[in-house]
Amino acid sequence: MIKVGVVGGSGYTGGELLRLLSIHPEVEVVWVTSRRFVGKNVSDIHPNLRRFIDIKFTNYKKENVDSVDLVFLCLPHTKSMEIVKDIYGEVKIIDLSADFRLKSPSTYEKYYTKHVCPELLKYAVYGLPEINREDIRKSSLIANPGCNSTAIILGLYPLTSLLEDKIVTIDIKEGSSASGRSPSISNIHAERSHTVRIYKPMNHRHLAEVKEVLGISNVSMSAHAVGMTRGVFATIYVFGDNIPSEKEIWKLYRSKYTEEKFVRIVNRKYPPYNLPDIKGVVYSNFCDVGFRVDKDNNRLIIFSALDNLIKGAAGQAIQNMNLMFGLEESMGLWYPGFLV
């Protein structure tokens, strides 16, 4: 059994991680930390985990790291790096924040803050299995990707050879759980429901990941908050001359994703489920991608949908854990989502 500790287990991402870990056949959750809820039962904060996680939240203590094989860090951005600096080399680590996603300290500082251990950035592997599977297997420090960047990168990855002379623009729509569990005027139900609100018209932090991983610079992104609880939907427009035919685009996607368990190409003729749809992926670890070629306007339109808490966070972290410990990659994750 893999013994794991979870640092920061009271939020939506931590709760979803604990839910998935509780049903994983090869995992034992040894401890879970939360500064706010020390001494409370995990199930007091995550009531869905009653009879599944019967332990109490504790304070984080470095000496407890010796009792586990792997530490998951479910902390806000800029908070994980202090812990990683202290425990790197003593235990395997999967960080679900952005603290180790970028290789450049200056880029990290531009989007977040000054990094306290920039010397470790080169050792972190970007935890997108569809691209970095073999490096993930050998790594002891995984930087779990962002939810928006996962949707965008998986949508564009098969097409990187086409993008050099193209303009790429991205429209993101995401549910309220992507804003976290701490209440604010931007994420309470009365504010988010029955609207589509632009919250980041430009310079979204996840775009730094997209540019670095795909090696492209001619890309822009706008993000919207919409009135759903879970999900990320990316509509990606690629503008330029010599857009390939749909048959050629099919070949590119199949060459990358035919053997991938958690990426499904959804590109059929007839609605309603002929293209990716949040209903097809929510509560699952799947990312659905599809496309249309608009020859009249010299553009390729790519659609990508995933659950921000699973493939965009906790599920992908478990996918990475499985690879790190030589398990079947889909263990604990192979189930469909909920349609209604």
C-alpha positions in Angstrom: 0.0 0.0 0.0 1.1 3.5 -0.8 0.9 5.6 2.4 0.0 9.2 1.6 -0.3 12.5 3.5 -2.4 15.5 2.2 -1.4 19.0 3.1 -4.4 21.3 2.8 -7.3 18.9 2.7 -10.3 21.2 3.5 -10.9 22.8 0.1 -12.7 21.6 -3.0 -9.5 20.2 -4.6 -8.4 18.5 -1.3 -11.8 17.1 -0.7 -12.0 15.6 -4.2 -8.5 14.2 -3.9 -9.5 12.5 -0.6 -12.6 11.1 -2.2 -10.6 9.5 -5.0 -7.9 8.3 -2.6 -10.5 6.7 -0.3 -11.6 4.3 -3.1 -8.1 3.7 -4.5 -7.2 0.0 -3.9 -3.5 0.7 -3.3 -3.6 3.7 -1.1 -3.8 4.4 2.7 -4.4 8.0 3.7 -2.3 8.4 6.9 -2.9 12.1 7.7 -4.6 15.2 6.4 -3.8 18.8 7.4 -5.8 21.9 7.7 -4.8 25.0 9.8 -8.4 26.1 10.1 -10.0 22.8 11.1 -7.4 21.1 13.3 -9.1 18.5 15.5 -12.2 18.2 13.4 -13.1 15.0 11.6 -12.4 15.2 7.9 -16.0 14.1 7.3 -17.3 17.1 9.3 -16.0 19.3 6.4 -16.5 16.7 3.6 -19.7 14.9 4.6 -19.5 12.7 1.5 -16.5 11.0 3.1 -18.3 9.6 6.1 -17.2 6.0 6.6 -14.5 6.5 4.0 -12.0 8.8 5.7 -12.3 8.4 9.5 -9.4 10.6 10.6 -9.1 14.1 12.0 -7.4 17.1 10.5 -4.0 17.9 12.0 -1.4 20.6 11.8 1.4 20.1 9.3 4.5 18.8 10.9 7.7 18.0 9.0 8.4 14.9 11.2 5.1 13.4 9.9 6.5 13.2 6.4 8.6 10.2 7.5 5.4 8.2 7.9 4.3 8.4 4.3 5.6 7.6 0.8 4.0 10.5 -1.0 2.8 14.0 0.0 0.1 15.8 -1.9 0.1 19.6 -1.5 -3.3 21.2 -2.0 -2.3 24.7 -1.0 -2.9 28.1 -2.5 -0.4 29.3 -5.1 2.9 30.5 -3.5 2.4 28.4 -0.3 3.7 25.0 -1.4 7.3 26.1 -2.2 8.2 26.6 1.4 7.3 23.0 2.2 8.9 21.6 -0.9 12.1 23.4 -0.1 12.1 21.7 3.3 11.2 18.1 2.3 12.4 17.7 -1.3 14.5 14.6 -1.5 13.0 12.9 1.5 9.6 11.9 0.0 7.8 11.9 -3.3 5.7 15.1 -3.8 2.8 16.0 -6.0 2.1 19.8 -5.8 -1.4 20.8 -7.0 -0.5 24.6 -6.9 1.3 26.5 -9.6 4.5 26.8 -7.6 6.6 24.4 -9.7 4.8 24.5 -13.1 7.1 27.0 -14.7 10.8 26.5 -15.3 11.7 30.2 -15.4 12.0 32.0 -12.0 11.4 35.3 -13.7 8.2 34.1 -15.4 7.0 32.7 -12.1 7.7 36.0 -10.4 5.8 37.9 -13.2 2.6 35.9 -12.6 2.9 35.1 -8.9 5.8 36.2 -6.6 9.5 35.7 -6.1 10.3 32.0 -5.8 12.0 30.9 -2.6 13.7 27.9 -4.1 14.2 28.5 -7.8 17.0 25.9 -7.9 14.3 23.2 -7.6 12.3 24.3 -10.6 14.5 22.3 -12.9 13.7 19.1 -11.1 9.9 19.4 -11.2 8.2 17.5 -14.0 5.0 19.1 -15.5 2.4 16.4 -14.6 0.5 16.0 -17.9 0.8 12.3 -18.5 -0.2 12.5 -22.2 3.0 14.5 -22.8 5.4 13.7 -20.0 4.5 10.1 -19.0 8.0 8.7 -18.9 9.5 11.6 -17.0 6.7 11.4 -14.5 7.5 7.8 -13.8 11.1 8.7 -12.8 10.4 11.9 -11.0 10.0 12.6 -7.2 8.5 16.1 -7.7 5.4 16.6 -9.9 3.9 19.9 -10.7 0.2 19.2 -11.4 -1.1 21.4 -14.2 -3.8 24.0 -13.9 -7.3 23.1 -15.0 -7.5 25.7 -17.8 -4.1 24.9 -19.1 -4.8 21.1 -19.2 -7.9 21.7 -21.3 -6.0 24.1 -23.7 -2.8 22.0 -24.0 -4.7 18.8 -24.7 -6.7 20.6 -27.3 -3.7 22.0 -29.0 -0.9 19.4 -28.5 -1.5 17.3 -31.6 -1.4 20.5 -33.7 1.9 22.1 -32.6 3.5 21.6 -36.0 0.8 23.8 -37.5 0.9 26.7 -35.0 4.1 28.5 -35.8 2.6 30.9 -38.3 -0.9 31.0 -36.9 -2.7 33.2 -34.4 -4.3 31.3 -31.5 -7.1 32.9 -29.4 -8.7 31.0 -26.5 -12.1 31.5 -24.8 -12.4 29.7 -21.4 -15.6 29.2 -19.5 -15.3 27.7 -16.0 -17.5 26.7 -13.0 -17.5 28.2 -9.6 -15.5 25.4 -7.9 -12.5 26.6 -9.8 -12.5 29.7 -7.6 -12.0 27.6 -4.5 -14.0 27.2 -1.3 -13.2 30.5 0.5 -16.2 32.7 -0.1 -15.8 36.0 -1.9 -18.2 38.3 -3.8 -17.0 36.8 -7.1 -17.9 33.2 -6.3 -21.0 33.2 -4.1 -24.0 31.7 -5.8 -26.1 34.9 -6.0 -23.3 36.6 -7.9 -22.3 33.8 -10.3 -25.7 32.3 -11.2 -27.7 33.4 -14.3 -24.8 35.2 -15.9 -21.6 34.9 -17.9 -18.9 37.2 -16.4 -15.6 38.0 -17.9 -13.1 37.8 -15.1 -9.7 37.7 -16.8 -9.8 39.4 -20.3 -6.1 39.0 -20.8 -2.8 37.8 -19.1 -4.4 34.8 -17.3 -1.7 33.0 -15.3 -2.4 29.6 -16.9 -1.4 31.0 -20.2 2.2 30.9 -19.0 2.0 27.1 -18.8 0.5 26.9 -22.2 3.2 28.9 -23.8 6.0 27.0 -22.0 4.7 23.5 -22.6 3.7 23.9 -26.2 6.6 26.3 -27.1 4.3 28.9 -28.7 4.0 32.6 -28.1 1.3 33.8 -30.6 -1.5 32.9 -28.2 -4.0 34.9 -26.2 -6.8 34.0 -23.7 -9.9 35.4 -22.1 -11.6 33.6 -19.2 -15.3 33.7 -18.1 -17.0 32.7 -15.0 -20.3 30.9 -15.7 -23.2 29.6 -13.5 -22.2 26.0 -13.3 -20.5 24.3 -10.3 -17.9 22.2 -12.1 -16.3 22.1 -15.5 -13.9 23.9 -17.9 -14.8 24.5 -21.5 -12.2 25.8 -23.9 -13.1 27.1 -27.3 -9.8 27.6 -29.2 -9.5 29.5 -32.5 -6.6 29.0 -34.8 -6.4 31.7 -37.6 -4.2 31.6 -40.6 -3.7 30.5 -44.2 -3.4 26.8 -45.2 -5.6 25.4 -42.5 -5.6 21.6 -43.1 -8.7 19.6 -44.0 -10.8 17.9 -41.3 -9.4 14.5 -42.5 -5.9 15.7 -41.9 -6.8 17.1 -38.5 -8.3 13.8 -37.6 -5.0 12.1 -38.4 -3.1 14.4 -36.1 -5.4 13.8 -33.2 -5.5 10.1 -33.7 -1.7 10.0 -33.9 -1.5 11.4 -30.3 -4.6 10.2 -28.6 -5.6 6.8 -30.0 -3.9 5.0 -27.1 -4.7 7.6 -24.4 -7.3 6.3 -21.9 -8.4 9.7 -20.6 -8.5 11.8 -23.8 -11.5 11.1 -26.1 -11.9 12.6 -29.6 -15.5 13.7 -29.9 -16.2 14.9 -33.5 -19.4 13.5 -34.9 -21.9 14.9 -37.4 -25.2 15.2 -35.5 -26.1 17.0 -32.2 -26.6 17.2 -29.4 -23.5 15.3 -28.3 -21.5 15.6 -31.5 -18.8 17.8 -30.0 -17.3 18.0 -26.5 -19.8 18.9 -23.8 -19.4 19.5 -20.0 -22.1 16.9 -19.4 -19.9 14.2 -21.0 -17.0 14.7 -18.7 -18.2 16.1 -15.3 -17.2 13.9 -12.3 -14.8 12.0 -14.5 -11.1 12.1 -15.3 -11.7 12.4 -19.1 -10.9 15.3 -21.3 -13.0 15.4 -24.5 -11.6 17.2 -27.5 -13.2 18.0 -30.9 -12.8 20.4 -33.8 -14.3 22.0 -36.9 -12.5 23.5 -39.9 -14.0 26.8 -41.0 -12.5 27.2 -44.5 -14.6 30.3 -45.3 -12.9 32.3 -42.5 -9.5 30.6 -42.5 -9.9 29.2 -39.1 -9.7 26.0 -37.1 -12.0 25.8 -34.1 -11.0 23.3 -31.3 -13.3 22.4 -28.4 -12.0 20.9 -25.1 -14.0 20.0 -22.0 -13.0 18.6 -18.6 -13.9 18.5 -14.9 -11.7 21.1 -13.3 -11.6 19.2 -10.0 -10.7 15.8 -11.5 -8.8 15.9 -14.8 -8.0 19.5 -14.0 -6.7 18.7 -10.5 -7.2 15.7 -8.2 -7.8 13.0 -10.8 -4.7 14.1 -12.7 -2.7 14.0 -9.5 -3.8 10.4 -8.9 -3.0 9.6 -12.5 0.5 10.9 -11.8 0.8 9.0 -8.5 -0.1 5.8 -10.3 2.8 6.4 -12.8 5.2 7.3 -10.1 4.6 4.0 -8.2 4.4 1.7 -11.2 0.6 1.1 -11.0 -1.9 0.9 -13.9 -2.3 4.5 -14.8 -6.1 4.4 -14.7 -6.3 2.7 -11.3 -9.0 4.3 -9.2 -10.1 6.6 -12.0 -11.7 4.3 -14.6 -15.3 5.2 -14.4 -17.7 7.4 -16.5 -19.0 10.8 -15.4 -22.5 11.6 -14.4 -24.8 12.7 -17.2 -27.5 14.3 -15.1 
